[in-house]
Amino acid sequence: MYRGQTVGVVMPAYDEEGFVGDVIREMPDYVDRIYAIDDRSTDGTWREILEAAREDAGAGADVDSDRDAADETPLLTDGGASALSARATVRDPIGRVVPIQHHENLGAGGAIKTGYLAAREDGVDATVTVDADGQMDLSQMPRLLDPIAEGDADYAKGNRLLSREYRAAMPRFRFVGNAILTFLTKIASGYWKTMDPQNGYTAISGDALEAVDLEGLYEYYGYCNDLLVKLNVQGMRVADVAMPAVYGDEESSITYSQYVPKVSTMLLRNFLWRLKTKYLVLDFHPLALFYLVGAAAAGVGVLGLTLLLGAAFSSLVPAIVGGASSLLLVLAGVAFLLFAMVFDMAESEHLEQQVY
């Protein structure tokens, strides 16, 4: 327990043999529950989770690491017919470790979702997400928990971009990709001050887990971006916490040729859903119309310019006149979009804070 709050840690693991055991052993004493999710690894990750759990609990704990997950009792919720029991099986807790194994590989977002469902079912006050590869400094966990314990935030996330020292430690290709996704996520989520959305070191309150649609959480690597959109629609407060990252022997499993288009498409879909839900369904704000009118005007203007360029040499004067009209449409569209962004920033400004 940390400052009167029960603390759970969700730790997704896929082929993390050689790393996951150390992370479990090094988990701070104030952590009450460790939800270690094996995402159907092909190596010895499951055995290592069980062995580390035994060590963490004490030598007297009874662990049969050869026992298959199919022999375990499903983690039942809602009378046994829940999203959680349908996707995973679980051993009885070994000390504070709850070993969970997916029926099939669901990816990083799927494992986080499983852990969140389990933490919500247990009524944990604050749930932290920690990677199983040892990249995250566990001594920094209180910095994520403090905004929640103090009632200042519903969700706290690490941010490697707030400090020059932290930015310098990040590999260049990760920094560039992160910067692009940061900008896209600002637009999609409405949290315009929040950066480094791909940072997986986070903490979320029990109230926030209850408020968002966990069952509908995106199950690919963009789950953290998707969660921010859902949090914004529910009016949840977010704290951006300066946080270092440790890059060691681990290798990223992200295939960027698939990752970028998938997450970008998801962000566009989420952006439109947020506008509809927050500013048209739950309440009304004209910024939704500014966005729509601006995008339409800019799109028509760009299309007009493209078509007129092809006809410019055959009919120069009409092309110039039409080009001017199309250019005005583009400029008007951009102006509408900028107005919408300014309104959007103002609407969510009170929901954001940065912790250095």
C-alpha positions, 0 to 999 in steps of 0.5 A: 500500500502506498499513501493509503492506496492499494497498488497493483502492477500490470506487467505484460510479458512476451518472450521476456525470459531473462528479464521478467524474473528480475523485474518481479524480484525488484518490485517495491514492497508497497506494491500489493498485487503484481499481475504478470501476464504471459502473452503465450510466450514461446520461451521460458517466460511463464516458468520464470514468472512462476519461479520469481513469484515463488522467490518473492513470496518466500521459499515455502510457496508451492509452485509447480512450474510445469503445470499447463495454463489449461489446468488452471481455474479461469479468473472468473468475474461477473458470474464467470461470463466476462471478457477476462475469463474469456481471454485468460486463465490464472493461477491462485496468487503466489504471494502478491503475484497473480500469474495470468496466461492468455489463451492466445497471443493478444499483443501488448495492448491485449495484455495490458487490457487483461491486467486492467480487467483483473485490477478493476475486478480486485478494486485496486486503488492505483494500477501501474503498468510496467514492462517486463524487459527491465527498461523502467526504473522502479524507483521512479514509481512513486512519482507516478503514484503521487498525483493519484494519491494526492487527488490531482490526477486520474492518470499519470504517465511517464514523459521522456521528452520533458528533460534534455537529459532524457531526450538525449538518452533516447535512440534517435529513430525512437525520438523522431517516431515519438515526436510524430505520434505525440503530435497526432495524439495531441489532436486525437486525444485533446490533451494538447500539453501531453507528450510521449504518448508511447511511454508505457510507464503509467498509473491509473486510478480505480475510478478511471478504470471504472469510467473508461470502456476497458472492454473496448480498449485497443489491443495493439501497441497504440493502446496507450494512445487509445486510452488517452482519448477515452480518458479525455471524453470522460473528463479525466485529469492527466499528469505528465511526469518527467521520467528517464528510460533505460535502454539495455539488451532488450529488443523492440518487437514493434514492426514499424511498417505495420505500426505507423499505418495501424496507429495512425488510422486508429487515431483518426477514427478516435479523433472523429469519435471524440468529437462526436461523443464529447462535443455533439452527444454528451454536450454541444460545442461549436468547435466540432463544427469548426473542425468539420467545416475546416477539413471540408473547405481545405479538402475541397480547396486542395482538390480544386488546386490539383485539378486546375494544375492539370488544366492550367496550360490549356486554359490559363485565365480560368485556371488562375481564377479557379486557382485563386478561389481554391487557394482561398478555400484552403486558407479558410479551411486552415483558419477554421481548423486553427480556431477549432484547435484553440477551442479544443486546447481551452476545453482540456487545459484544466485536465492537464498538468506536468510534473518535472 
